[in-house]
C-alpha cells in the first residue's frame, strides 16, 4: 500500500514572520502522525526560516519551482543546489500556474525535472486539464501529452504525480471523488504502459482540497494524497487535512 502524501503549496503567500508563526503552530498538531508524509512548500524567501524550524521534524521542505540550469547568468532564477543548501529535498514542477502565466512548456518542465533529479531533489510533477478541455472530452489527451512530454527520457524514481484539474484550482469547485479517481487511474495506466515502477508512484489530487472533502477523496483506490493550496494556509485547516488523509 502506498503511503499517503499531503503537500502544502503556499504559492505567493506568507512573509518570513508568517511562515514562522504557521510552523510553530502546525508542528505540535502533527508531531505524532506517522501514517502520512507531510510537505510544506513556502515561497523562496521563507525557505530558510522554514528549514530551521522543520529540522528534526516529520515535515518535508519543498520549493515551488526550480530552474533547469545549475548556475549561470539567469537573473531571478533558483538552482537545485541553492534549494538543497537551504534544506529542500523536493520541488514542485509544472504547476498549471507556471504553465499558464509563465508559458512553461512540457519541454521546459522536462528539463527542470531532469536537472532536479540529477541534483538529488525529489519532484512533484503537476498535470491536468482546463475547463474547456474537460468539456470537450480532451482530459485524457491532455494527460497523454503532458505526461509524455514532461517525463521523456526519465525514470519514475523520486517522482510524485499531482493531478490538478485547472478548473478546480482556487475556484471552490472540486472534481467528484469518481472524477478524481478516473483521472488518477488513467495516469496510472499511462505510467504502466510507458514506464517501470508505475505501481509505486504516488498520485496526488490537487484542486480545492479541504478538511471537508479529504476523506472522501482518499477513499478512492488511486488517490494517494493531495496537493493543497488555499486550505493549507491555516495550521488547523492543514492539520485536519493531514489527519483526514490516513486511509481507513
Secondary structure by P-SEA (a helix, b strand, c coil): cccbbbbbbccccccaaaaaaaaaaccccccccccbbbbbbccccaaaaaaaaaccccbbbbbccccccccccccccccaaaaaaacccbbbcccccccccccccaaaaaaaaaaaaaabbbbbbbbbccaaaaaacaaaaaaaaaaaaaacccccccbbbbbcccccccccccccaaaaaaaaaaaaaaaaacccccccbbbbbbccccccccccccccccccccccccccccaaaaaaaaaaaccc
